[in-house]
Amino acid sequence: MDWLDKLERRLGRFAVPGLTRLIVGFNVAAFVLLRMDSTWIKALILDPDLVAGGEIWRLVSYLFIPPTLDPIWLFFALYLFWIMGDGLEQEWGAFKLNVFYLVGMIATTVVAFFIAHNSVTNAYLNLSLFFAFATVFPNFEILLFFILPVKVKWLAAVSAAFVAWTILTAPMGGKLAAVVSLANYLVFFGPQFWQMALLNRQVAKRRAEFETKKREGEADTWHRCVVCNRTEQDNADLEFRVADDDREYCMEHLAQAPERKKA
């Protein structure tokens, strides 16, 4: 994305390397704190009313609330978060990963203050990072339940179905929270998907036009043998090769093609 490259040239020096590792560290600290006294959760959540009352640390502290207090599942979740962050940082660089996470964080805060106006979690924000990782590394395998190898693209598909179900069935606040909190993913990958959709549409249109002409006997041919003049329309199983004389022959007559003279 051109705008992101320009922004990186101007502000790249302010990037925080290893951002997701830092977030994992704060998650572990919050986990220890909450295991000691679970009421600390009240001081960490993003509550717009309390932020407006001066508790501005909540704009950041909610990012560090662990997804679970079960140590085994937390280890798995944070380990995956660590891997995803490192992978995206190696692919994008620290600055772009910072921007991705910052856009999601801002969108989540906007949801809390101006749309849902209640306590919001970091769940969709973390999910957006997972979607990004699955888009960039779709065939990366993780051990589900530490045993079953599964490609992240399939887990992302299941998660996307869950988000779609939330958008369809949740109250309006929940719908908007699900959509807006994934704004960073849409900003980064939306243009790419749109271009792919346009390209696929053009390809489908051209294919349909070709099939129509083919049925009407007007279709142009892709291949034609210079010896027998047969094309792929005469026999779909025919194979063609371009010989040294830069002309095309079917496999039956390829031996008749003149060889290129050696200097």
C-alpha positions as CSV (number, residue, x, y, z in Angstrom):
1,M,0.0,0.0,0.0
2,D,1.5,3.3,-1.1
3,W,0.1,5.4,1.7
4,L,1.6,3.0,4.3
5,D,5.0,3.0,2.6
6,K,5.0,6.8,2.6
7,L,4.0,6.8,6.3
8,E,6.8,4.4,7.1
9,R,9.4,6.5,5.4
10,R,8.4,9.4,7.6
11,L,7.6,7.7,10.9
12,G,9.2,4.3,10.7
13,R,11.9,5.2,13.3
14,F,9.1,5.3,15.9
15,A,8.1,1.7,15.4
16,V,8.2,-0.6,18.4
17,P,10.0,-3.9,17.5
18,G,8.6,-7.0,19.1
19,L,5.3,-5.4,19.9
20,T,3.4,-8.7,20.2
21,R,6.1,-10.1,22.5
22,L,5.6,-7.0,24.7
23,I,1.8,-7.6,24.8
24,V,2.4,-11.2,25.7
25,G,4.6,-10.2,28.6
26,F,1.9,-7.8,29.9
27,N,-0.7,-10.6,29.5
28,V,1.4,-12.9,31.7
29,A,1.7,-10.1,34.3
30,A,-2.0,-9.5,34.2
31,F,-2.6,-13.2,34.5
32,V,-0.5,-13.4,37.7
33,L,-2.3,-10.4,39.1
34,L,-5.8,-11.8,38.4
35,R,-4.9,-15.2,39.8
36,M,-3.9,-13.5,43.0
37,D,-7.0,-11.4,43.1
38,S,-9.7,-11.6,40.3
39,T,-11.3,-8.3,41.3
40,W,-8.4,-6.5,39.6
41,I,-10.2,-7.1,36.4
42,K,-12.4,-4.2,37.3
43,A,-9.4,-1.9,37.1
44,L,-8.3,-3.1,33.7
45,I,-11.4,-3.2,31.5
46,L,-12.2,-0.5,29.0
47,D,-15.1,1.3,30.5
48,P,-15.9,4.7,28.7
49,D,-17.6,6.2,31.7
50,L,-14.6,5.5,34.0
51,V,-12.2,6.7,31.3
52,A,-14.2,10.0,31.1
53,G,-13.8,10.2,34.9
54,G,-10.1,10.3,34.6
55,E,-9.0,6.6,34.6
56,I,-7.2,6.9,31.3
57,W,-5.0,3.9,31.8
58,R,-8.0,1.8,30.7
59,L,-7.4,2.9,27.1
60,V,-4.4,0.6,27.2
61,S,-4.8,-1.8,30.1
62,Y,-7.7,-3.7,28.5
63,L,-5.2,-4.9,25.8
64,F,-3.4,-6.9,28.4
65,I,-6.4,-8.8,29.9
66,P,-5.6,-12.5,29.2
67,P,-8.2,-14.4,27.2
68,T,-8.4,-17.1,29.9
69,L,-7.2,-17.8,33.4
70,D,-6.6,-21.4,32.7
71,P,-2.8,-21.7,32.6
72,I,-2.7,-24.4,29.9
73,W,-5.0,-22.7,27.5
74,L,-3.4,-19.4,28.2
75,F,0.0,-20.8,27.3
76,F,-1.4,-22.1,24.0
77,A,-3.2,-18.8,23.2
78,L,-0.1,-16.6,24.0
79,Y,2.2,-19.0,22.2
80,L,0.1,-18.7,19.1
81,F,-0.1,-14.9,19.5
82,W,3.7,-14.8,19.8
83,I,4.2,-16.8,16.6
84,M,1.6,-14.8,14.7
85,G,3.2,-11.5,15.7
86,D,6.7,-12.6,14.9
87,G,5.6,-14.0,11.5
88,L,3.8,-10.8,10.5
89,E,6.7,-8.6,11.7
90,Q,9.1,-10.6,9.6
91,E,6.8,-10.3,6.6
92,W,5.7,-6.7,7.0
93,G,8.3,-5.1,9.3
94,A,7.8,-3.7,12.8
95,F,6.2,-0.4,11.6
96,K,3.4,-2.0,9.5
97,L,2.6,-4.4,12.3
98,N,2.4,-1.5,14.7
99,V,0.0,0.4,12.4
100,F,-2.1,-2.7,12.0
101,Y,-2.5,-3.2,15.7
102,L,-2.9,0.5,16.4
103,V,-5.8,0.8,13.8
104,G,-7.5,-2.1,15.5
105,M,-7.0,-0.6,18.9
106,I,-8.5,2.8,17.8
107,A,-11.4,1.1,16.2
108,T,-12.1,-1.0,19.3
109,T,-12.0,2.2,21.4
110,V,-14.4,4.0,19.1
111,V,-16.8,1.1,19.4
112,A,-16.6,1.4,23.2
113,F,-17.1,5.1,23.3
114,F,-19.5,5.9,20.5
115,I,-21.3,2.8,19.4
116,A,-21.7,0.0,22.0
117,H,-20.9,2.4,24.9
118,N,-20.1,-0.4,27.3
119,S,-17.2,-2.5,28.3
120,V,-15.4,-4.0,25.3
121,T,-12.7,-6.7,25.3
122,N,-9.6,-7.2,23.1
123,A,-11.1,-10.4,21.6
124,Y,-11.9,-9.0,18.1
125,L,-8.6,-7.1,18.1
126,N,-6.6,-10.3,18.7
127,L,-8.8,-12.1,16.2
128,S,-7.9,-9.6,13.6
129,L,-4.3,-10.4,14.1
130,F,-5.1,-14.1,13.6
131,F,-7.0,-13.3,10.4
132,A,-4.0,-11.4,9.1
133,F,-1.6,-14.2,9.9
134,A,-3.9,-16.7,8.2
135,T,-4.2,-14.5,5.1
136,V,-0.4,-14.1,4.8
137,F,0.5,-17.7,5.8
138,P,-2.6,-19.7,5.0
139,N,-0.8,-23.1,5.0
140,F,1.0,-22.6,8.3
141,E,0.2,-25.6,10.6
142,I,-0.4,-25.5,14.3
143,L,-1.1,-28.3,16.7
144,L,-4.7,-28.1,17.7
145,F,-5.0,-29.3,21.3
146,F,-1.2,-29.8,21.1
147,I,-1.9,-33.0,19.0
148,L,-3.8,-32.5,15.7
149,P,-1.9,-30.5,13.0
150,V,-4.3,-28.1,11.3
151,K,-3.6,-25.3,8.7
152,V,-4.5,-21.9,10.0
153,K,-6.6,-21.1,7.0
154,W,-9.2,-23.7,8.2
155,L,-9.3,-22.3,11.7
156,A,-9.6,-18.8,10.3
157,A,-12.6,-20.0,8.2
158,V,-14.3,-21.3,11.3
159,S,-13.6,-18.1,13.2
160,A,-14.9,-16.0,10.2
161,A,-18.1,-18.1,10.3
162,F,-18.4,-17.2,14.0
163,V,-18.0,-13.5,13.3
164,A,-20.5,-13.7,10.5
165,W,-23.0,-15.4,12.9
166,T,-22.4,-12.7,15.5
167,I,-23.1,-10.0,12.9
168,L,-26.3,-11.7,11.8
169,T,-27.7,-12.5,15.2
170,A,-26.3,-10.1,17.8
171,P,-27.9,-6.9,18.9
172,M,-26.9,-3.7,17.0
173,G,-24.1,-2.9,19.4
174,G,-22.6,-6.4,19.0
175,K,-22.9,-6.2,15.2
176,L,-21.1,-2.9,15.0
177,A,-18.5,-4.1,17.5
178,A,-17.7,-7.1,15.4
179,V,-17.4,-5.1,12.2
180,V,-15.6,-2.0,13.4
181,S,-13.2,-3.9,15.6
182,L,-11.9,-5.7,12.5
183,A,-11.3,-2.4,10.7
184,N,-7.6,-2.9,10.7
185,Y,-8.0,-6.2,8.7
186,L,-10.3,-4.5,6.2
187,V,-7.9,-1.5,5.8
188,F,-5.0,-3.8,5.1
189,F,-6.6,-6.6,3.1
190,G,-9.8,-5.1,1.8
191,P,-8.3,-3.4,-1.3
192,Q,-6.5,-6.7,-2.2
193,F,-9.7,-8.7,-2.0
194,W,-11.6,-6.1,-4.0
195,Q,-9.0,-6.2,-6.8
196,M,-9.1,-10.0,-6.8
197,A,-12.9,-9.9,-7.0
198,L,-12.7,-7.6,-10.0
199,L,-10.1,-9.7,-11.7
200,N,-12.2,-12.9,-11.2
201,R,-15.2,-11.1,-12.5
202,Q,-13.3,-10.1,-15.7
203,V,-12.0,-13.6,-16.1
204,A,-15.5,-15.1,-15.7
205,K,-16.9,-12.7,-18.2
206,R,-14.2,-13.5,-20.8
207,R,-14.7,-17.2,-20.2
208,A,-18.4,-16.8,-20.7
209,E,-17.9,-14.9,-23.9
210,F,-15.5,-17.5,-25.2
211,E,-17.9,-20.3,-24.4
212,T,-20.7,-18.5,-26.2
213,K,-18.6,-18.0,-29.3
214,K,-17.4,-21.6,-29.1
215,R,-21.0,-22.8,-29.2
216,E,-21.7,-20.5,-32.1
217,G,-18.6,-21.7,-34.0
218,E,-17.0,-18.3,-33.8
219,A,-14.5,-18.8,-31.0
220,D,-10.9,-17.9,-31.6
221,T,-8.4,-20.7,-31.1
222,W,-5.5,-20.8,-28.7
223,H,-3.4,-23.4,-30.6
224,R,-3.1,-24.4,-34.3
225,C,-0.7,-26.9,-35.8
226,V,1.1,-25.4,-38.8
227,V,1.2,-28.9,-40.5
228,C,-2.3,-30.3,-40.1
229,N,-4.0,-27.1,-39.2
230,R,-5.9,-28.7,-36.3
231,T,-6.8,-26.8,-33.2
232,E,-7.9,-27.6,-29.7
233,Q,-11.4,-27.3,-30.9
234,D,-10.9,-30.3,-33.2
235,N,-9.7,-32.4,-30.4
236,A,-9.6,-31.4,-26.8
237,D,-6.9,-34.0,-26.1
238,L,-4.4,-32.6,-28.6
239,E,-1.2,-31.2,-27.2
240,F,0.8,-28.5,-28.8
241,R,4.4,-27.3,-28.6
242,V,6.3,-24.3,-30.0
243,A,9.3,-25.5,-31.9
244,D,12.7,-23.8,-32.6
245,D,11.2,-22.0,-35.6
246,D,8.8,-20.3,-33.2
247,R,5.8,-22.0,-34.8
248,E,3.3,-24.3,-33.1
249,Y,3.0,-28.0,-33.9
250,C,0.8,-30.7,-32.5
251,M,2.7,-33.6,-30.9
252,E,2.0,-35.8,-33.9
253,H,3.8,-33.4,-36.2
254,L,6.4,-32.0,-33.8
255,A,9.1,-34.2,-35.4
256,Q,8.7,-32.3,-38.7
257,A,9.7,-29.0,-37.2
258,P,13.1,-27.8,-38.4
259,E,15.8,-27.7,-35.8
260,R,17.5,-24.3,-35.0
261,K,20.8,-24.1,-36.7
262,K,23.8,-23.9,-34.4
263,A,26.3,-21.1,-34.9
